[in-house]
Amino acid sequence: MLWWSAPLNRPDLFPFAASVDRLVLDSLRYGHDDLVRVVELVSESRRMRTAVSDLNWARLTPYRQLFAQFFDSPNCLNYLRAIETVSIEATESAALLMSGWLLSRLNRPPHSIAREQIHLNIVADDGPAFRSITMQSGHAEFALRRASNETVEASETIDGETVSRVARVPVASLEKLLEDEIIRSGRDRAYDAAVTASIV
């Protein structure tokens, strides 16, 4: 495993990457152009047989899981067929990865979501990478909001009635993310699809 913290445009990246099983990046401070390079790297990694991992994708895992839980209920699942808008507030790379995740998962029958329906509110401070996501669908709204460095509030409003809960989701340290990454293996196809959809 190689943790690459240098710029992505360094010419020695591909020779290094070709000699390892897994290349770990951290797109926390990346912009759109950097993610374009990541997509190129993911595409090239298939030839090199090197899996690409992203610590920023790992940061977003708890939010993806919490948001997906809204639709465990068959009643709520139907709302994914009538999505009107999605608003995401996050750093640029986190917002793009979250939108790419939605597009790669939902832009196929029986669901339908277009890039134009996803609105990104980019934050540029040093706070948490993810701040909130809100989906409007018919008479329903599904929302996650980081309430503090330790908690996330999840709320769903259907026909004017709101149910909310608070989940403990501490902001993960770099050390914790790397520790978790070391025990993982193989290619994360969901990440490959999400980062590709985020910029294509």
QUIHU-V399759 format. One record per pair of residues at least 6 apart in sequence whose C-alpha atoms are under 6 Angstrom apart, sorted by the first residue. I is the first residue (numbers start at 1). J is the second residue. Records with the same first field share a line. If there is no record, write none. Layout:
BEGIN
I->J ; J
END
This chain:
BEGIN
1->20 ; 21 ; 22 ; 23
2->23 ; 24
3->24
4->24 ; 25
18->48
21->50
22->50 ; 51 ; 52
23->52
24->52 ; 53 ; 54
25->54
26->54 ; 55 ; 56
27->56
28->56
30->93
31->92 ; 93
39->196
51->187
71->77
79->137
80->111
81->111
82->137
83->137
84->136 ; 137
85->117 ; 118 ; 135 ; 136
86->118 ; 134 ; 135
87->118 ; 119 ; 120 ; 133 ; 134
88->120 ; 121 ; 132 ; 133
89->121 ; 122 ; 131 ; 132
90->122 ; 123 ; 129 ; 130 ; 131
91->122 ; 123 ; 129
92->122
96->198
97->195 ; 198
100->194 ; 195 ; 197 ; 198
101->194
104->193 ; 194
107->113
131->145 ; 146
132->144 ; 145
133->143 ; 144
134->142 ; 143
135->141 ; 142
139->158 ; 159
140->157 ; 158
141->156 ; 157
142->156
143->154 ; 155
144->153 ; 154
145->152 ; 153
146->152
149->170 ; 171
150->168 ; 169 ; 170
151->167 ; 168 ; 169
152->166 ; 167
153->165 ; 166
154->164 ; 165
155->163 ; 164
156->162 ; 163
END
